[in-house]
Amino acid sequence: MTPTPVTCPGYRFPAEVISHAVWLYHVFSLSLREVELILSERGIAVTHESIRQWCLKFGTDFACKLRRRRPKPGDTWHLGEVFLKISGELHYLWRAVDQHGVALDILVQRRRHATAAKRFFRRLLAGLKYKPRRLVTDGLLSYGVAHREVMPEVKHRICRYLNNRAENSHRPTRRRERQMQRFKSPKQAQRFLSSHAMIYGHFRPRRHLMTAGQYRRGRAEAFQAWREETSVQMAA
C-alpha cells in the first residue's frame, strides 16, 4: 500500500509542512513572511497568516511534547531576568537554566519584586517536581527573599560573574525581539517565548563541548524526536 502523509484534522496541509514551518520560525530568526517565501520556493502556496496560526496552535503543543522528553535537568540552576518593553511599558522576563545551559522555564511579569520572584520559584518547582542542589543568581534582593521562603534548604550563591550562563541564555530572545519589532502584549510574549525556548534549545546543543561524532549523533536524535512528536512519519 502506498504510504500517505499524516494530516492534521481541519487543515488542508499535511503535518510535515506544518511542522516544518513551525520549525523554521522557531529555530531561525525568520519572519512569518520569510517562512512563507521559503515554502513558496518549494511549491507550497501558503500565506504568512496561516503560518502564524500554525505557530500559535502547534508551537505550544510541540514544545510541551519536547519538554516531556527532556532529560532530567542538572542540579544547579542559574536564574536571571531581563527587561522587555511591551506597549511602552517595562516588563521582566525571568528565566532559569541548569549548569548545562538547558532552559528550565521562563515567565514574563510586570515587576521584579519579591512576590514576582516567589511566583517564578513556585512555577519552577511545579513544573520540574524536584528541587536543585544549588541556586546561582545575581545580586537582586528579591531572589534572597524567595529563596528563604520557598527553598530555604537549597544552597544559594550570589555572584554576577558566575551567572553568565543565565545572562547568555537571553541572547536568542533579544534577537527575536528585534526581528519581531518588540512583543505586542505580555500574553503574546509569554506564549511565544515559552515555545521558542524549548524548540530552539532542542536543536542547539553545546557544540563547543562535543566531538564531531557526538554532535552528529545528537543532531540526528534531535531530528528523530522532532519527527516523532510532530507526527510527520509516513502512515500506511
N, C-alpha and C positions, 0 to 999 in steps of 0.2 A: 504494500500500500504506500502511495506517495505521501510523505510527511507534509503536514500543513503548519504554518506558523501559529503560535499561541496568540490568541486575541484577547483584548480586554473588553468586557461587556459594555456596550454603549459607545464604543469608539471604533471608528472605521479603519484606523491604522493598527497594524499588529503590535504586539508587546515589544518586539525587537526595535521598532522605530521609536516608540515612546521612550523606552529605557535608554536608547542611545541619545536622544535629545536631552533627557534629564542628566545623563552622564556628562555630555558636553557642557551643559550650562553650569554644573556644579564643580566640575574638576578643572575647567579652564576659565579664565576671566573673559568670557564672551557675553555679549548682549543677546537678548532674545532674537533680534533681527540678524545677528551674525550666525546664530544657530540655524535660523531659517535659511540663510544663504548656503550654509554647508549642506543642509539636507536637500536644498534645491539642486545643488551640483550633482547629487546622487539620484536625481529624478524624483524626489519626494516633494510634492507641492503641498505645503502646509504653511499657514500663517503664523506669525510670531505670537498672536493672541492665543492660538491653540496651544502653542508650546508653553505659554505662560500658565494656562490651565493644567497642562500635563505636570508641570513642575510643582504647582500648588497641590494638586491631588496626589501625585505619585511620589514626589520628593520626600515628603514626611514619612510615607509608608515604607519606602526603600530604606531610608535612614534608620527607622525603627528595627527593621529586619537585620540590617548590618550591625546595629548596636547589640542585638541578642547574640550574634555570632562572635562578637568581640571577645578576645581572651581576657582573663581576669587582669585588671589594671595593676600597676605596681603599688608598693606600699608607701610611697612618698608622693604627696600631692602638692603641686605648685599652684597657687591661686593668685590671680591678678585681675585688675579691672582697667578699662579704658573708656574714655568718653565717646559718645556718639551724639551728633547734633541731628535731631529729628524734628522737623517742622519748626525750626528756630529755637527749640528747647534742648538743653543738655540732658542726656540720659547716660547711663553707665552700663557697659557690657561686662558682666562678671564671667570669668572663665576659669576652669580648673583643668589641669593636665597632670599626668603622672610623670615620673622621672624619665620615661621613655619618649615623652612628647605626645602621648596619646590623649586626645581630647576626652574628658570625662563628662562635662556638661557646660552649658552656658545659660545665662539669664540676663535679660535686659530689664533694668529698673531705673526709676527716676532719681533715686537717691543712692548714696553710698554710706549711709549711717549704720549704726549697729543693728537696727531692725532689718535693713536690707541684707546685711552680712549674714545674720541668723537665718533669714529666709533662704539664702543661697546654700548655706551649710545643710539645712534640713532637706532641701531639694537634692543635694548630692547624696546624702545618706539614704533617702527614699529610693533613689534610682539605682544605687550600687549595692545596697543591702549589707554593707560592712564598713568598718572604719579603717583609716590608714594608720600606719605606724608613726608618720611624721607629716606635719604641715609646714610648708615654706611660703611665706608671704613677704610683702614689702612692709613699710612702717605704718600703714593705715591703721589707726587705733580701733576701727570697727572690727577688724579681724580678731584682735585680742579679746574683745567683749564676746563675740560669737564663739570663739574657741573656749572660753571659760564656761559659757552657759550650755553649749551644745556638745562639745567634745573635749572636756577637761582632761581626760586620761591620755589624750594624744599629744605627743611632743610638738611644740610649736617653735619654729625657728624664724626669726625676723631678720632678713638681710636682703637688701635690694639687689646686691650683686649675685646672690645665689638664686634669685628668682628670674633670671634671664629667660629660662625656658617658658615661663608663663608669658613674659613680655613678647618673646618672639612668636608665640602662637597667635598673636593678634595681627600679624602682618597680612595673612590672606584676607582677613576681614577688612583691613584698610584698603587693599586693592579692590575688593568688590564694592566697597562703599564709594570709592571714586568712580568706578566704572558704572555703577548704578545711579550716580549723581545724588547720593545720600538716600537713606531709607525714608519712606513716606510716613510710617507710623511705628510705634513700639511693637504692635502686634505683627506687622509685616517683618520687622527686623528679627523678632524672636522666632518666627516661623521659618524664615529663610536661613538664618544663621544656625539654627539647631540642625537643619538638614545638611547645610553646607559643611559644617564642622565634621559630621560623620562621614559623608560621602567623599569629601575632599581628602580627609585623613586616611580613609580606607585605601586610597591609591597613592599615598605619599609616605612610604616607609622612610626610615632614617638611612638614606642611601650611603652616607659617608661612613657608617658603621658596619656596612655589609660588603662581602665579597661580590664579585660579578655574578657568580653562580647563585649565591643566596638571594641576590636581588632579582634575578630572572625567575627563580622558583617562587619567591614571594609575590612577584607581579602576576605570574600565572595563577597562583592561588587566589589572588585578589579578584582577577577577572572571572575565575570559575565561581567564586562565591557570589559575585555580582550577577552572573548569568542565572544561577540557581535562585537567588532571591527575587529577581525581576521577571522570572518565568519566561526567558527568551529561548529555552531549549525547544527543539522541534518535537512536536507531539504527533504520534502516529494516528 
